[in-house]
Amino acid sequence: MSLQDIVVMIHNGEYSRAIASLESDVRDEKMAPTMRVEYCTWLAECNRRLEDFQECGNWYVEAVRIVLSEPIDQKSKAKQALPFCYKAMEAYEKGGDTADVLVAARLKQYLVGLAK
């Protein structure tokens, strides 16, 4: 299914269907990392709209993981990944468990250190 079809599903409120399609696509290691990060953000947003904040945060953390695996300098990686980390923390604070909030906070500290 194309991203355009998935976006239409999202705009029609068919979040569960969109999630199913996005999840199968985001696991494709052949897909460009920037596209995989975009799919992660779509997945996070769909889960946020379904009020599954735990899963929302998980997808933002996955976006961070993908960015950190990029073959670019550490400072650039950190600057790209930090916004996703903040969004993960926000999601976990709304509906995750304490351990996830702590992991996201530590990840944020790590990224802030790299971004300097």
Backbone bond lengths (Angstrom), bond angles and torsions (degrees), N, CA, C in turn:
res aa  C-N    CA-C-N  psi(-1)  N-CA   C-N-CA  omega(-1)  CA-C   N-CA-C  phi
1 M - - - 1.452 - - 1.526 108.51 -
2 S 1.309 116.64 140.94 1.461 120.16 -178.01 1.534 110.69 -79.49
3 L 1.318 114.69 158.98 1.461 119.40 177.41 1.520 110.32 -61.91
4 Q 1.305 117.15 -34.17 1.464 120.86 178.50 1.530 110.39 -61.55
5 D 1.341 117.39 -43.04 1.466 121.13 177.26 1.526 110.94 -62.70
6 I 1.310 115.46 -40.23 1.462 120.20 179.97 1.523 110.43 -65.96
7 V 1.322 117.21 -41.55 1.469 121.02 178.21 1.522 110.49 -61.89
8 V 1.317 117.03 -39.06 1.470 120.62 176.71 1.530 109.62 -61.52
9 M 1.334 117.40 -43.82 1.468 120.44 177.55 1.524 110.58 -58.75
10 I 1.317 115.81 -44.20 1.467 119.96 -179.48 1.522 110.32 -61.83
11 H 1.315 116.58 -46.01 1.470 120.16 -179.65 1.530 111.85 -65.95
12 N 1.321 116.69 -23.65 1.469 121.10 176.51 1.529 112.28 -89.23
13 G 1.326 116.35 3.24 1.456 120.39 178.14 1.521 114.22 79.09
14 E 1.316 117.31 14.79 1.471 121.86 179.34 1.534 109.37 -91.42
15 Y 1.325 114.83 62.93 1.457 120.68 -173.09 1.523 113.18 -65.34
16 S 1.313 117.60 -40.93 1.469 120.10 -178.96 1.523 111.47 -63.51
17 R 1.322 116.82 -41.08 1.471 120.02 177.35 1.518 110.59 -65.87
18 A 1.315 116.20 -41.02 1.464 120.38 179.56 1.523 109.98 -63.68
19 I 1.328 116.43 -42.09 1.466 120.65 179.33 1.524 110.51 -59.54
20 A 1.322 116.52 -45.95 1.466 120.12 -179.24 1.528 111.16 -58.61
21 S 1.322 116.76 -43.16 1.468 120.33 179.81 1.527 111.64 -69.17
22 L 1.319 116.02 -44.34 1.459 120.23 -178.64 1.521 111.71 -64.58
23 E 1.338 116.69 -41.16 1.463 119.81 -178.85 1.521 112.52 -61.93
24 S 1.307 116.53 -38.56 1.467 118.12 179.88 1.531 110.58 -69.50
25 D 1.321 116.80 -35.20 1.466 120.43 -178.83 1.530 113.13 -76.35
26 V 1.323 117.87 -39.41 1.466 121.27 -173.87 1.524 112.02 -66.55
27 R 1.291 117.69 -21.11 1.478 121.75 -179.81 1.536 112.39 -79.52
28 D 1.336 116.90 -8.75 1.460 121.59 -179.23 1.525 109.86 -72.68
29 E 1.318 116.09 106.00 1.469 121.85 -178.16 1.533 112.39 -65.36
30 K 1.330 117.33 -16.92 1.465 121.00 179.62 1.532 111.19 -78.25
31 M 1.329 116.41 -19.40 1.462 121.12 179.64 1.531 108.79 -68.39
32 A 1.310 116.28 142.29 1.461 121.01 178.64 1.530 110.10 -57.83
33 P 1.323 117.16 139.46 1.471 120.08 -179.35 1.530 113.28 -55.21
34 T 1.322 117.41 -37.01 1.473 118.96 179.70 1.530 110.93 -63.82
35 M 1.328 116.73 -36.92 1.468 119.78 176.78 1.517 110.67 -70.25
36 R 1.315 117.19 -39.31 1.471 120.20 178.44 1.527 110.22 -62.34
37 V 1.330 116.73 -39.59 1.468 120.14 177.05 1.528 109.80 -64.01
38 E 1.321 117.06 -41.65 1.460 120.20 178.26 1.529 110.72 -62.21
39 Y 1.311 116.77 -42.25 1.470 120.25 177.67 1.525 110.50 -62.70
40 C 1.329 117.21 -38.97 1.465 120.29 177.32 1.529 111.09 -61.04
41 T 1.328 116.28 -40.37 1.466 118.52 179.97 1.525 111.08 -68.68
42 W 1.331 117.46 -36.12 1.467 120.23 174.79 1.524 110.25 -64.25
43 L 1.323 116.25 -42.88 1.468 120.30 177.94 1.526 111.02 -61.83
44 A 1.314 116.30 -43.49 1.465 120.05 178.60 1.523 110.51 -60.84
45 E 1.318 116.06 -44.78 1.468 119.83 -179.03 1.530 111.63 -64.30
46 C 1.327 117.85 -42.21 1.469 120.63 177.67 1.525 110.57 -60.43
47 N 1.321 116.26 -44.50 1.462 119.86 179.33 1.523 111.65 -66.66
48 R 1.325 117.52 -35.46 1.461 120.74 176.59 1.525 109.91 -62.33
49 R 1.325 116.35 -43.30 1.467 120.27 -179.94 1.524 112.31 -66.87
50 L 1.338 116.10 -26.61 1.464 120.62 175.07 1.534 111.11 -87.10
51 E 1.331 115.68 2.75 1.462 124.07 -179.40 1.526 112.80 61.09
52 D 1.328 115.75 30.92 1.460 121.18 172.43 1.528 105.96 -99.92
53 F 1.332 114.51 79.05 1.457 120.47 -173.12 1.524 112.74 -68.92
54 Q 1.316 116.99 -29.31 1.461 121.13 176.17 1.534 109.69 -60.21
55 E 1.316 116.36 -51.83 1.466 121.16 -179.05 1.527 110.89 -67.60
56 C 1.313 116.65 -35.61 1.467 121.15 176.15 1.529 109.56 -57.26
57 G 1.317 116.07 -50.98 1.466 120.34 178.92 1.514 112.29 -61.20
58 N 1.334 116.42 -39.12 1.467 120.37 179.10 1.523 111.46 -59.51
59 W 1.325 117.03 -39.84 1.462 119.60 -179.13 1.525 111.86 -71.77
60 Y 1.336 116.99 -33.30 1.469 118.23 174.94 1.533 110.19 -67.70
61 V 1.320 117.35 -37.88 1.466 120.03 176.60 1.527 110.11 -65.18
62 E 1.314 117.32 -37.70 1.469 120.45 175.96 1.530 110.32 -61.94
63 A 1.327 117.42 -38.92 1.470 120.65 176.65 1.529 109.91 -61.23
64 V 1.336 116.78 -41.76 1.469 121.06 177.01 1.523 109.73 -60.25
65 R 1.318 116.77 -46.08 1.463 121.30 -179.42 1.529 111.15 -58.40
66 I 1.322 116.36 -43.31 1.465 120.55 -179.93 1.526 110.61 -64.88
67 V 1.328 116.91 -44.87 1.463 120.31 179.17 1.532 110.08 -60.82
68 L 1.330 116.87 -43.03 1.467 119.88 -178.64 1.520 112.90 -67.24
69 S 1.313 117.48 -19.09 1.464 120.20 178.78 1.529 112.37 -86.09
70 E 1.308 117.15 -4.67 1.463 121.82 -179.54 1.535 111.14 -68.74
71 P 1.336 116.74 145.78 1.470 120.16 179.63 1.539 112.37 -84.64
72 I 1.329 115.85 57.56 1.464 121.18 176.70 1.522 107.46 -125.37
73 D 1.318 116.57 172.46 1.465 119.25 -176.51 1.533 111.02 -66.53
74 Q 1.322 114.71 153.45 1.464 122.45 -174.29 1.528 112.64 -59.05
75 K 1.301 116.69 -39.81 1.465 120.40 -177.97 1.530 110.75 -64.29
76 S 1.322 116.94 -43.15 1.472 121.04 178.34 1.525 110.83 -65.10
77 K 1.327 115.80 -41.70 1.466 119.99 178.03 1.525 110.36 -58.68
78 A 1.321 114.79 -47.52 1.459 119.44 -177.25 1.521 111.13 -61.92
79 K 1.323 116.51 -43.31 1.469 119.78 -179.76 1.526 111.76 -64.61
80 Q 1.325 117.62 -35.65 1.464 121.00 177.67 1.522 111.60 -72.78
81 A 1.325 116.78 -35.30 1.465 121.33 -174.21 1.529 113.51 -82.72
82 L 1.326 118.05 -27.67 1.467 120.40 -175.14 1.527 114.57 -54.90
83 P 1.328 120.07 -45.29 1.472 118.35 179.76 1.528 112.80 -59.04
84 F 1.321 117.39 -36.37 1.471 120.37 178.36 1.526 110.43 -68.07
85 C 1.324 115.85 -35.85 1.456 120.42 178.57 1.534 110.42 -64.83
86 Y 1.318 116.79 -43.71 1.471 120.58 178.06 1.530 110.86 -61.07
87 K 1.328 115.80 -41.28 1.462 119.23 179.08 1.524 111.38 -66.75
88 A 1.321 117.04 -36.65 1.467 120.56 176.73 1.523 109.83 -63.20
89 M 1.325 116.63 -45.26 1.465 119.75 179.27 1.524 110.95 -60.15
90 E 1.312 115.72 -43.96 1.467 120.14 179.42 1.528 111.08 -60.23
91 A 1.325 116.23 -43.98 1.464 120.21 179.68 1.525 110.95 -64.99
92 Y 1.322 116.62 -45.58 1.463 120.30 -179.44 1.527 111.22 -63.37
93 E 1.323 116.98 -36.42 1.465 119.76 178.36 1.526 111.28 -64.98
94 K 1.317 116.78 -29.94 1.469 120.92 179.08 1.524 112.67 -79.95
95 G 1.335 117.39 -29.31 1.451 116.90 -174.35 1.509 116.30 -160.60
96 G 1.307 117.50 9.05 1.456 119.46 177.84 1.517 110.38 -92.92
97 D 1.297 115.80 -177.92 1.455 117.51 176.27 1.530 109.33 -96.35
98 T 1.313 116.00 169.36 1.458 122.24 -175.17 1.520 112.07 -59.09
99 A 1.310 116.93 -38.18 1.466 120.49 -179.23 1.526 111.05 -62.00
100 D 1.331 117.25 -39.95 1.460 120.26 179.16 1.524 111.37 -66.36
101 V 1.322 116.71 -39.25 1.469 120.26 177.32 1.525 109.41 -61.64
102 L 1.318 116.81 -43.54 1.469 120.41 179.90 1.525 112.14 -65.03
103 V 1.315 116.92 -42.21 1.471 120.61 178.30 1.526 109.78 -61.75
104 A 1.327 117.11 -45.34 1.469 120.83 179.65 1.532 110.47 -64.14
105 A 1.327 117.75 -38.06 1.467 120.89 178.82 1.528 110.79 -65.54
106 R 1.318 117.12 -40.86 1.467 120.39 177.33 1.521 111.06 -66.62
107 L 1.312 115.79 -39.93 1.463 120.17 177.38 1.516 109.91 -62.57
108 K 1.322 117.29 -40.70 1.465 121.41 177.73 1.523 110.26 -60.94
109 Q 1.329 117.55 -45.79 1.463 121.20 179.03 1.531 110.94 -59.46
110 Y 1.315 115.80 -42.67 1.465 120.96 178.69 1.531 110.14 -61.07
111 L 1.325 116.34 -46.92 1.465 120.44 -177.85 1.532 111.33 -67.01
112 V 1.314 117.29 -39.63 1.463 120.35 177.88 1.523 109.32 -61.05
113 G 1.322 116.79 -41.98 1.466 120.58 177.37 1.522 112.35 -61.82
114 L 1.313 117.20 -40.65 1.473 120.44 179.11 1.534 111.92 -69.91
115 A 1.317 116.44 -31.60 1.465 120.71 -175.38 1.534 112.63 -73.95
116 K 1.325 117.53 -14.75 1.472 120.71 -178.48 1.504 111.88 -74.84
